[in-house]
Amino acid sequence: MTCTKKDNTKAQLQLAVKKVLRFKVKAELQEILDEVMEQAEAQYKEYDLSVA
């Protein structure tokens, strides 16, 4: 998977998380998003992205 495709996937995931949380936790949204992305990146660090 190319770096651009990886960045696009990351952006899509961030947008999906923002949409879900937007109305619930506006003040803490960025902090929560950063934590979710950090956990996702750690979990899938070794994942073969060419399969996706």
mmCIF file of the N, C-alpha and C atoms, coordinates in Angstrom:
data_MODEL
# 
_entry.id   MODEL 
# 
loop_
_atom_site.group_PDB 
_atom_site.id 
_atom_site.type_symbol 
_atom_site.label_atom_id 
_atom_site.label_alt_id 
_atom_site.label_comp_id 
_atom_site.label_asym_id 
_atom_site.label_entity_id 
_atom_site.label_seq_id 
_atom_site.pdbx_PDB_ins_code 
_atom_site.Cartn_x 
_atom_site.Cartn_y 
_atom_site.Cartn_z 
_atom_site.occupancy 
_atom_site.B_iso_or_equiv 
_atom_site.pdbx_formal_charge 
_atom_site.auth_seq_id 
_atom_site.auth_comp_id 
_atom_site.auth_asym_id 
_atom_site.auth_atom_id 
_atom_site.pdbx_PDB_model_num 
ATOM 1   N N  . MET A 1 1  ? 0.849   -1.172 0.000  1.00 0.00 ? 1  MET A N  1 
ATOM 2   C CA . MET A 1 1  ? 0.000   0.000  0.000  1.00 0.00 ? 1  MET A CA 1 
ATOM 3   C C  . MET A 1 1  ? 0.895   1.234  0.000  1.00 0.00 ? 1  MET A C  1 
ATOM 4   N N  . THR A 1 2  ? 0.537   2.186  -0.816 1.00 0.00 ? 2  THR A N  1 
ATOM 5   C CA . THR A 1 2  ? 1.351   3.389  -0.914 1.00 0.00 ? 2  THR A CA 1 
ATOM 6   C C  . THR A 1 2  ? 1.140   4.286  0.300  1.00 0.00 ? 2  THR A C  1 
ATOM 7   N N  . CYS A 1 3  ? 2.062   5.180  0.494  1.00 0.00 ? 3  CYS A N  1 
ATOM 8   C CA . CYS A 1 3  ? 1.980   6.114  1.614  1.00 0.00 ? 3  CYS A CA 1 
ATOM 9   C C  . CYS A 1 3  ? 0.730   6.987  1.478  1.00 0.00 ? 3  CYS A C  1 
ATOM 10  N N  . THR A 1 4  ? 0.409   7.386  0.265  1.00 0.00 ? 4  THR A N  1 
ATOM 11  C CA . THR A 1 4  ? -0.772  8.217  0.024  1.00 0.00 ? 4  THR A CA 1 
ATOM 12  C C  . THR A 1 4  ? -2.040  7.471  0.401  1.00 0.00 ? 4  THR A C  1 
ATOM 13  N N  . LYS A 1 5  ? -2.111  6.207  0.017  1.00 0.00 ? 5  LYS A N  1 
ATOM 14  C CA . LYS A 1 5  ? -3.296  5.411  0.336  1.00 0.00 ? 5  LYS A CA 1 
ATOM 15  C C  . LYS A 1 5  ? -3.420  5.217  1.846  1.00 0.00 ? 5  LYS A C  1 
ATOM 16  N N  . LYS A 1 6  ? -2.277  5.031  2.513  1.00 0.00 ? 6  LYS A N  1 
ATOM 17  C CA . LYS A 1 6  ? -2.271  4.884  3.964  1.00 0.00 ? 6  LYS A CA 1 
ATOM 18  C C  . LYS A 1 6  ? -2.758  6.177  4.622  1.00 0.00 ? 6  LYS A C  1 
ATOM 19  N N  . ASP A 1 7  ? -2.280  7.318  4.122  1.00 0.00 ? 7  ASP A N  1 
ATOM 20  C CA . ASP A 1 7  ? -2.713  8.607  4.662  1.00 0.00 ? 7  ASP A CA 1 
ATOM 21  C C  . ASP A 1 7  ? -4.209  8.824  4.442  1.00 0.00 ? 7  ASP A C  1 
ATOM 22  N N  . ASN A 1 8  ? -4.709  8.431  3.269  1.00 0.00 ? 8  ASN A N  1 
ATOM 23  C CA . ASN A 1 8  ? -6.135  8.567  2.984  1.00 0.00 ? 8  ASN A CA 1 
ATOM 24  C C  . ASN A 1 8  ? -6.966  7.696  3.917  1.00 0.00 ? 8  ASN A C  1 
ATOM 25  N N  . THR A 1 9  ? -6.501  6.480  4.154  1.00 0.00 ? 9  THR A N  1 
ATOM 26  C CA . THR A 1 9  ? -7.206  5.581  5.061  1.00 0.00 ? 9  THR A CA 1 
ATOM 27  C C  . THR A 1 9  ? -7.221  6.150  6.468  1.00 0.00 ? 9  THR A C  1 
ATOM 28  N N  . LYS A 1 10 ? -6.091  6.690  6.891  1.00 0.00 ? 10 LYS A N  1 
ATOM 29  C CA . LYS A 1 10 ? -6.000  7.304  8.213  1.00 0.00 ? 10 LYS A CA 1 
ATOM 30  C C  . LYS A 1 10 ? -6.962  8.484  8.326  1.00 0.00 ? 10 LYS A C  1 
ATOM 31  N N  . ALA A 1 11 ? -7.020  9.303  7.300  1.00 0.00 ? 11 ALA A N  1 
ATOM 32  C CA . ALA A 1 11 ? -7.923  10.459 7.303  1.00 0.00 ? 11 ALA A CA 1 
ATOM 33  C C  . ALA A 1 11 ? -9.382  10.015 7.352  1.00 0.00 ? 11 ALA A C  1 
ATOM 34  N N  . GLN A 1 12 ? -9.714  8.953  6.644  1.00 0.00 ? 12 GLN A N  1 
ATOM 35  C CA . GLN A 1 12 ? -11.084 8.435  6.655  1.00 0.00 ? 12 GLN A CA 1 
ATOM 36  C C  . GLN A 1 12 ? -11.453 7.922  8.039  1.00 0.00 ? 12 GLN A C  1 
ATOM 37  N N  . LEU A 1 13 ? -10.529 7.241  8.694  1.00 0.00 ? 13 LEU A N  1 
ATOM 38  C CA . LEU A 1 13 ? -10.785 6.739  10.034 1.00 0.00 ? 13 LEU A CA 1 
ATOM 39  C C  . LEU A 1 13 ? -10.973 7.891  11.011 1.00 0.00 ? 13 LEU A C  1 
ATOM 40  N N  . GLN A 1 14 ? -10.133 8.907  10.891 1.00 0.00 ? 14 GLN A N  1 
ATOM 41  C CA . GLN A 1 14 ? -10.264 10.071 11.764 1.00 0.00 ? 14 GLN A CA 1 
ATOM 42  C C  . GLN A 1 14 ? -11.617 10.743 11.561 1.00 0.00 ? 14 GLN A C  1 
ATOM 43  N N  . LEU A 1 15 ? -12.059 10.876 10.326 1.00 0.00 ? 15 LEU A N  1 
ATOM 44  C CA . LEU A 1 15 ? -13.338 11.498 10.037 1.00 0.00 ? 15 LEU A CA 1 
ATOM 45  C C  . LEU A 1 15 ? -14.486 10.684 10.617 1.00 0.00 ? 15 LEU A C  1 
ATOM 46  N N  . ALA A 1 16 ? -14.413 9.361  10.497 1.00 0.00 ? 16 ALA A N  1 
ATOM 47  C CA . ALA A 1 16 ? -15.464 8.497  11.036 1.00 0.00 ? 16 ALA A CA 1 
ATOM 48  C C  . ALA A 1 16 ? -15.554 8.641  12.553 1.00 0.00 ? 16 ALA A C  1 
ATOM 49  N N  . VAL A 1 17 ? -14.403 8.682  13.219 1.00 0.00 ? 17 VAL A N  1 
ATOM 50  C CA . VAL A 1 17 ? -14.397 8.837  14.676 1.00 0.00 ? 17 VAL A CA 1 
ATOM 51  C C  . VAL A 1 17 ? -14.962 10.205 15.053 1.00 0.00 ? 17 VAL A C  1 
ATOM 52  N N  . LYS A 1 18 ? -14.562 11.236 14.325 1.00 0.00 ? 18 LYS A N  1 
ATOM 53  C CA . LYS A 1 18 ? -15.077 12.583 14.608 1.00 0.00 ? 18 LYS A CA 1 
ATOM 54  C C  . LYS A 1 18 ? -16.590 12.646 14.473 1.00 0.00 ? 18 LYS A C  1 
ATOM 55  N N  . LYS A 1 19 ? -17.125 12.017 13.431 1.00 0.00 ? 19 LYS A N  1 
ATOM 56  C CA . LYS A 1 19 ? -18.573 12.038 13.212 1.00 0.00 ? 19 LYS A CA 1 
ATOM 57  C C  . LYS A 1 19 ? -19.317 11.392 14.370 1.00 0.00 ? 19 LYS A C  1 
ATOM 58  N N  . VAL A 1 20 ? -18.775 10.290 14.862 1.00 0.00 ? 20 VAL A N  1 
ATOM 59  C CA . VAL A 1 20 ? -19.428 9.580  15.963 1.00 0.00 ? 20 VAL A CA 1 
ATOM 60  C C  . VAL A 1 20 ? -19.376 10.396 17.250 1.00 0.00 ? 20 VAL A C  1 
ATOM 61  N N  . LEU A 1 21 ? -18.246 11.022 17.491 1.00 0.00 ? 21 LEU A N  1 
ATOM 62  C CA . LEU A 1 21 ? -18.052 11.717 18.761 1.00 0.00 ? 21 LEU A CA 1 
ATOM 63  C C  . LEU A 1 21 ? -18.439 13.190 18.761 1.00 0.00 ? 21 LEU A C  1 
ATOM 64  N N  . ARG A 1 22 ? -18.698 13.746 17.596 1.00 0.00 ? 22 ARG A N  1 
ATOM 65  C CA . ARG A 1 22 ? -18.895 15.194 17.467 1.00 0.00 ? 22 ARG A CA 1 
ATOM 66  C C  . ARG A 1 22 ? -19.933 15.752 18.442 1.00 0.00 ? 22 ARG A C  1 
ATOM 67  N N  . PHE A 1 23 ? -21.054 15.087 18.559 1.00 0.00 ? 23 PHE A N  1 
ATOM 68  C CA . PHE A 1 23 ? -22.138 15.633 19.371 1.00 0.00 ? 23 PHE A CA 1 
ATOM 69  C C  . PHE A 1 23 ? -22.030 15.233 20.837 1.00 0.00 ? 23 PHE A C  1 
ATOM 70  N N  . LYS A 1 24 ? -21.143 14.312 21.135 1.00 0.00 ? 24 LYS A N  1 
ATOM 71  C CA . LYS A 1 24 ? -21.040 13.811 22.504 1.00 0.00 ? 24 LYS A CA 1 
ATOM 72  C C  . LYS A 1 24 ? -19.958 14.518 23.315 1.00 0.00 ? 24 LYS A C  1 
ATOM 73  N N  . VAL A 1 25 ? -18.820 14.793 22.709 1.00 0.00 ? 25 VAL A N  1 
ATOM 74  C CA . VAL A 1 25 ? -17.677 15.263 23.469 1.00 0.00 ? 25 VAL A CA 1 
ATOM 75  C C  . VAL A 1 25 ? -16.915 16.332 22.687 1.00 0.00 ? 25 VAL A C  1 
ATOM 76  N N  . LYS A 1 26 ? -17.528 17.437 22.422 1.00 0.00 ? 26 LYS A N  1 
ATOM 77  C CA . LYS A 1 26 ? -16.887 18.462 21.597 1.00 0.00 ? 26 LYS A CA 1 
ATOM 78  C C  . LYS A 1 26 ? -15.581 18.961 22.201 1.00 0.00 ? 26 LYS A C  1 
ATOM 79  N N  . ALA A 1 27 ? -15.556 19.222 23.474 1.00 0.00 ? 27 ALA A N  1 
ATOM 80  C CA . ALA A 1 27 ? -14.380 19.822 24.100 1.00 0.00 ? 27 ALA A CA 1 
ATOM 81  C C  . ALA A 1 27 ? -13.184 18.876 24.103 1.00 0.00 ? 27 ALA A C  1 
ATOM 82  N N  . GLU A 1 28 ? -13.428 17.584 24.214 1.00 0.00 ? 28 GLU A N  1 
ATOM 83  C CA . GLU A 1 28 ? -12.337 16.624 24.320 1.00 0.00 ? 28 GLU A CA 1 
ATOM 84  C C  . GLU A 1 28 ? -12.120 15.848 23.022 1.00 0.00 ? 28 GLU A C  1 
ATOM 85  N N  . LEU A 1 29 ? -12.735 16.274 21.951 1.00 0.00 ? 29 LEU A N  1 
ATOM 86  C CA . LEU A 1 29 ? -12.712 15.512 20.702 1.00 0.00 ? 29 LEU A CA 1 
ATOM 87  C C  . LEU A 1 29 ? -11.300 15.256 20.183 1.00 0.00 ? 29 LEU A C  1 
ATOM 88  N N  . GLN A 1 30 ? -10.473 16.269 20.085 1.00 0.00 ? 30 GLN A N  1 
ATOM 89  C CA . GLN A 1 30 ? -9.137  16.083 19.523 1.00 0.00 ? 30 GLN A CA 1 
ATOM 90  C C  . GLN A 1 30 ? -8.291  15.163 20.390 1.00 0.00 ? 30 GLN A C  1 
ATOM 91  N N  . GLU A 1 31 ? -8.405  15.323 21.690 1.00 0.00 ? 31 GLU A N  1 
ATOM 92  C CA . GLU A 1 31 ? -7.651  14.465 22.614 1.00 0.00 ? 31 GLU A CA 1 
ATOM 93  C C  . GLU A 1 31 ? -8.074  12.996 22.461 1.00 0.00 ? 31 GLU A C  1 
ATOM 94  N N  . ILE A 1 32 ? -9.368  12.765 22.358 1.00 0.00 ? 32 ILE A N  1 
ATOM 95  C CA . ILE A 1 32 ? -9.877  11.409 22.180 1.00 0.00 ? 32 ILE A CA 1 
ATOM 96  C C  . ILE A 1 32 ? -9.452  10.862 20.830 1.00 0.00 ? 32 ILE A C  1 
ATOM 97  N N  . LEU A 1 33 ? -9.552  11.667 19.797 1.00 0.00 ? 33 LEU A N  1 
ATOM 98  C CA . LEU A 1 33 ? -9.152  11.238 18.458 1.00 0.00 ? 33 LEU A CA 1 
ATOM 99  C C  . LEU A 1 33 ? -7.673  10.855 18.428 1.00 0.00 ? 33 LEU A C  1 
ATOM 100 N N  . ASP A 1 34 ? -6.831  11.666 19.050 1.00 0.00 ? 34 ASP A N  1 
ATOM 101 C CA . ASP A 1 34 ? -5.404  11.364 19.099 1.00 0.00 ? 34 ASP A CA 1 
ATOM 102 C C  . ASP A 1 34 ? -5.148  10.039 19.807 1.00 0.00 ? 34 ASP A C  1 
ATOM 103 N N  . GLU A 1 35 ? -5.858  9.807  20.885 1.00 0.00 ? 35 GLU A N  1 
ATOM 104 C CA . GLU A 1 35 ? -5.679  8.559  21.629 1.00 0.00 ? 35 GLU A CA 1 
ATOM 105 C C  . GLU A 1 35 ? -6.136  7.350  20.808 1.00 0.00 ? 35 GLU A C  1 
ATOM 106 N N  . VAL A 1 36 ? -7.273  7.467  20.137 1.00 0.00 ? 36 VAL A N  1 
ATOM 107 C CA . VAL A 1 36 ? -7.774  6.377  19.299 1.00 0.00 ? 36 VAL A CA 1 
ATOM 108 C C  . VAL A 1 36 ? -6.799  6.083  18.170 1.00 0.00 ? 36 VAL A C  1 
ATOM 109 N N  . MET A 1 37 ? -6.289  7.121  17.525 1.00 0.00 ? 37 MET A N  1 
ATOM 110 C CA . MET A 1 37 ? -5.360  6.920  16.416 1.00 0.00 ? 37 MET A CA 1 
ATOM 111 C C  . MET A 1 37 ? -4.050  6.309  16.907 1.00 0.00 ? 37 MET A C  1 
ATOM 112 N N  . GLU A 1 38 ? -3.589  6.725  18.067 1.00 0.00 ? 38 GLU A N  1 
ATOM 113 C CA . GLU A 1 38 ? -2.362  6.165  18.625 1.00 0.00 ? 38 GLU A CA 1 
ATOM 114 C C  . GLU A 1 38 ? -2.536  4.671  18.903 1.00 0.00 ? 38 GLU A C  1 
ATOM 115 N N  . GLN A 1 39 ? -3.677  4.316  19.467 1.00 0.00 ? 39 GLN A N  1 
ATOM 116 C CA . GLN A 1 39 ? -3.953  2.907  19.757 1.00 0.00 ? 39 GLN A CA 1 
ATOM 117 C C  . GLN A 1 39 ? -4.081  2.099  18.474 1.00 0.00 ? 39 GLN A C  1 
ATOM 118 N N  . ALA A 1 40 ? -4.764  2.648  17.478 1.00 0.00 ? 40 ALA A N  1 
ATOM 119 C CA . ALA A 1 40 ? -4.937  1.941  16.205 1.00 0.00 ? 40 ALA A CA 1 
ATOM 120 C C  . ALA A 1 40 ? -3.597  1.752  15.504 1.00 0.00 ? 40 ALA A C  1 
ATOM 121 N N  . GLU A 1 41 ? -2.771  2.784  15.505 1.00 0.00 ? 41 GLU A N  1 
ATOM 122 C CA . GLU A 1 41 ? -1.464  2.680  14.863 1.00 0.00 ? 41 GLU A CA 1 
ATOM 123 C C  . GLU A 1 41 ? -0.586  1.653  15.570 1.00 0.00 ? 41 GLU A C  1 
ATOM 124 N N  . ALA A 1 42 ? -0.648  1.611  16.898 1.00 0.00 ? 42 ALA A N  1 
ATOM 125 C CA . ALA A 1 42 ? 0.143   0.637  17.651 1.00 0.00 ? 42 ALA A CA 1 
ATOM 126 C C  . ALA A 1 42 ? -0.348  -0.781 17.377 1.00 0.00 ? 42 ALA A C  1 
ATOM 127 N N  . GLN A 1 43 ? -1.664  -0.935 17.332 1.00 0.00 ? 43 GLN A N  1 
ATOM 128 C CA . GLN A 1 43 ? -2.242  -2.262 17.128 1.00 0.00 ? 43 GLN A CA 1 
ATOM 129 C C  . GLN A 1 43 ? -1.933  -2.798 15.741 1.00 0.00 ? 43 GLN A C  1 
ATOM 130 N N  . TYR A 1 44 ? -1.956  -1.944 14.746 1.00 0.00 ? 44 TYR A N  1 
ATOM 131 C CA . TYR A 1 44 ? -1.790  -2.401 13.365 1.00 0.00 ? 44 TYR A CA 1 
ATOM 132 C C  . TYR A 1 44 ? -0.420  -2.055 12.782 1.00 0.00 ? 44 TYR A C  1 
ATOM 133 N N  . LYS A 1 45 ? 0.541   -1.767 13.634 1.00 0.00 ? 45 LYS A N  1 
ATOM 134 C CA . LYS A 1 45 ? 1.874   -1.398 13.182 1.00 0.00 ? 45 LYS A CA 1 
ATOM 135 C C  . LYS A 1 45 ? 2.495   -2.487 12.322 1.00 0.00 ? 45 LYS A C  1 
ATOM 136 N N  . GLU A 1 46 ? 2.271   -3.733 12.688 1.00 0.00 ? 46 GLU A N  1 
ATOM 137 C CA . GLU A 1 46 ? 2.862   -4.855 11.976 1.00 0.00 ? 46 GLU A CA 1 
ATOM 138 C C  . GLU A 1 46 ? 1.927   -5.430 10.916 1.00 0.00 ? 46 GLU A C  1 
ATOM 139 N N  . TYR A 1 47 ? 0.743   -4.849 10.755 1.00 0.00 ? 47 TYR A N  1 
ATOM 140 C CA . TYR A 1 47 ? -0.257  -5.370 9.804  1.00 0.00 ? 47 TYR A CA 1 
ATOM 141 C C  . TYR A 1 47 ? 0.209   -5.149 8.379  1.00 0.00 ? 47 TYR A C  1 
ATOM 142 N N  . ASP A 1 48 ? 0.063   -6.156 7.555  1.00 0.00 ? 48 ASP A N  1 
ATOM 143 C CA . ASP A 1 48 ? 0.447   -6.073 6.137  1.00 0.00 ? 48 ASP A CA 1 
ATOM 144 C C  . ASP A 1 48 ? -0.613  -5.259 5.393  1.00 0.00 ? 48 ASP A C  1 
ATOM 145 N N  . LEU A 1 49 ? -0.324  -3.997 5.131  1.00 0.00 ? 49 LEU A N  1 
ATOM 146 C CA . LEU A 1 49 ? -1.298  -3.100 4.515  1.00 0.00 ? 49 LEU A CA 1 
ATOM 147 C C  . LEU A 1 49 ? -1.580  -3.437 3.066  1.00 0.00 ? 49 LEU A C  1 
ATOM 148 N N  . SER A 1 50 ? -0.761  -4.232 2.436  1.00 0.00 ? 50 SER A N  1 
ATOM 149 C CA . SER A 1 50 ? -1.015  -4.604 1.049  1.00 0.00 ? 50 SER A CA 1 
ATOM 150 C C  . SER A 1 50 ? -2.223  -5.534 0.930  1.00 0.00 ? 50 SER A C  1 
ATOM 151 N N  . VAL A 1 51 ? -2.652  -6.129 2.035  1.00 0.00 ? 51 VAL A N  1 
ATOM 152 C CA . VAL A 1 51 ? -3.801  -7.030 2.032  1.00 0.00 ? 51 VAL A CA 1 
ATOM 153 C C  . VAL A 1 51 ? -5.098  -6.221 2.024  1.00 0.00 ? 51 VAL A C  1 
ATOM 154 N N  . ALA A 1 52 ? -5.081  -5.079 2.675  1.00 0.00 ? 52 ALA A N  1 
ATOM 155 C CA . ALA A 1 52 ? -6.289  -4.259 2.820  1.00 0.00 ? 52 ALA A CA 1 
ATOM 156 C C  . ALA A 1 52 ? -6.747  -3.662 1.520  1.00 0.00 ? 52 ALA A C  1 
# 
